[in-house]
Amino acid sequence: MTAGLPLRCGDRTVATYVHRPDVRGRLSPRPYLHPVTTLGGATVTELMPADHLHHLGAGIAVPDVAGRNFWGGRTYVRDQGPTELDNHGEQRHLRWARRDDDGFAEELSWTAGGDQLLHEQRTVRTRRLSPTAWELDLAFTLTNTTAEPLRIGSPATNGRPGAGYGGFFWRAPRTGTPPLVFTPDAAGEDAVHGRRADWLALAGERWTLVLRATDPWFVRTREYPGVGPALAWRTPLTVPAGGTLTRRVVTAVADGRLAPDEAAALAARTIR
């Protein structure tokens, strides 16, 4: 069953949160935000594009949790490459702890093969930044509910250099020309991919996203438009039994293609 929770910013509906998605197991079913729009109505997410059917708008996806795939699609196997495996997990909505027009708090279970690996607490909140921009504030805490340490990895930690993706991921819509990408100190996919920066902007023809996070940035603009902070860029993370992992990503969603100075000013207005 597919169920959507509308999210509002003031008098505008700016996103729909699908908490019970109707997608195949191979796509690693999980809640996602789509469509997400600017205040002016431009759509800034993409759902199940032909190039990557497992890209589900904006949300949390991890390709390797103790060998289970919570990203979708093929799994990268060392010395073998992308491989079809029956190892897909699912993020299951359990309950709402809070639900308002401008956000929610949610509990989820990350399960695979009938076993729960992680319990998640997720919060999402919207806030207006200006007449042409609003803020999406998303935070999550993952708790290891198994009796053993859990390894969180990526294709990069399994032998594919530069493919350290996993965590919060935003799939943007493909348009006529690739979006621009830049940080306070660099511009272009090659210059910002895999680097840390206080903020990163992805600027399409009619919209700009300005994301703030602490992990290295995973960036694609030429192959497809997508970006997100990477939990396991070069080395895996280990969450001990009963331990937690917490992250927060704040994204400004703006109308128009912002220049670097405009993106910097918008980033300064977001929650730190």
Rosetta blueprint (number, residue, H / E / L):
1 M L
2 T L
3 A L
4 G E
5 L E
6 P E
7 L E
8 R E
9 C E
10 G L
11 D L
12 R E
13 T E
14 V E
15 A E
16 T E
17 Y E
18 V E
19 H L
20 R L
21 P L
22 D L
23 V L
24 R L
25 G H
26 R H
27 L H
28 S L
29 P L
30 R L
31 P L
32 Y E
33 L E
34 H E
35 P E
36 V E
37 T E
38 T L
39 L L
40 G L
41 G L
42 A L
43 T E
44 V L
45 T L
46 E L
47 L E
48 M L
49 P L
50 A L
51 D L
52 H L
53 L L
54 H L
55 H L
56 L E
57 G L
58 A E
59 G E
60 I E
61 A E
62 V E
63 P E
64 D E
65 V E
66 A L
67 G L
68 R E
69 N E
70 F E
71 W L
72 G L
73 G L
74 R L
75 T E
76 Y E
77 V E
78 R L
79 D L
80 Q L
81 G E
82 P E
83 T E
84 E L
85 L L
86 D L
87 N L
88 H E
89 G L
90 E E
91 Q E
92 R E
93 H E
94 L E
95 R E
96 W E
97 A E
98 R E
99 R E
100 D E
101 D L
102 D L
103 G E
104 F E
105 A E
106 E E
107 E E
108 L E
109 S E
110 W E
111 T E
112 A E
113 G L
114 G L
115 D E
116 Q E
117 L E
118 L E
119 H E
120 E E
121 Q E
122 R E
123 T E
124 V E
125 R E
126 T E
127 R E
128 R E
129 L E
130 S E
131 P L
132 T L
133 A E
134 W E
135 E E
136 L E
137 D E
138 L E
139 A E
140 F E
141 T E
142 L E
143 T E
144 N E
145 T L
146 T L
147 A L
148 E L
149 P L
150 L E
151 R E
152 I E
153 G E
154 S L
155 P L
156 A L
157 T L
158 N L
159 G L
160 R L
161 P L
162 G L
163 A L
164 G L
165 Y L
166 G L
167 G E
168 F E
169 F E
170 W E
171 R E
172 A L
173 P L
174 R L
175 T L
176 G L
177 T L
178 P L
179 P L
180 L E
181 V E
182 F E
183 T L
184 P L
185 D L
186 A L
187 A E
188 G L
189 E H
190 D H
191 A H
192 V H
193 H L
194 G L
195 R L
196 R L
197 A L
198 D L
199 W L
200 L E
201 A E
202 L E
203 A E
204 G L
205 E L
206 R L
207 W E
208 T E
209 L E
210 V E
211 L E
212 R E
213 A L
214 T L
215 D L
216 P L
217 W E
218 F E
219 V E
220 R E
221 T L
222 R L
223 E L
224 Y L
225 P L
226 G E
227 V E
228 G E
229 P E
230 A L
231 L L
232 A L
233 W L
234 R L
235 T L
236 P L
237 L E
238 T E
239 V E
240 P L
241 A L
242 G L
243 G L
244 T E
245 L E
246 T E
247 R E
248 R E
249 V E
250 V E
251 T E
252 A E
253 V E
254 A E
255 D E
256 G L
257 R L
258 L L
259 A L
260 P H
261 D H
262 E H
263 A H
264 A H
265 A H
266 L H
267 A H
268 A H
269 R H
270 T L
271 I L
272 R L
